[in-house]
């Protein structure tokens, strides 16, 4: 037990020391102009430098979070690709590739994964939520306002152009040492998609409340109906019992009166009638 505790303390000390020794001014970010759908790659000049735990600390020191594979997939769909492995939130090293290249992921395309040991050193993919929201808003605005000119034909409607996508060229050995400013940006209006989502949620909530209210009304009506029927049945049974008692008493009284009317006094036959004696 003591050996395990000592090992954990050593690993924790190594992680803290590694994180403290990282100079954020020496970190190279790719793409240099910012991010693609909020995703960018952070590395040091030259060889890979971050294990899984240090990679997460690097993103946190930059004021952002570590990217996951879903966020990388969205960035890949918008033109983001690299030629170096980087850690993700799932603690898996990946390379996002659009075009096949033997020197980058052995010619594979898509999100190429390598489930290496956590002590292996790679770059790291970070995710800036503020950049992502701003990018989604800009993309939505471009899709809403960009019009592609078409031939002038009566009744023809202008076609909307697709949003522009930013791509990152293969640059495995970047030598830039400057770090772009990743301070929080000014608040931007939320996209129409988020507004539509809130509207849909509100409509669903209203429908749910209406359904619950209708069920409550039905339950109250059912309770009142059964209560009314039970009270009616109870009153009816009470009336029947009272009528039964009255009928019983009346029958007894009738029988007693009949007995009194038919009662006769019988005299003995040998009894003689005494006549009066003349004096």
Beta strands, then each sheet from edge to edge (+ up, - down):
strand 1: 28-30
strand 2: 39-43
strand 3: 65-66
strand 4: 86-87
strand 5: 93-97
strand 6: 110-114
strand 7: 123-127
strand 8: 147-148
strand 9: 159-160
sheet 1: 1+ 2- 7+ 3-
sheet 2: 1+ 2- 7+ 4+ 5- 6+
sheet 3: 8+ 9-
end
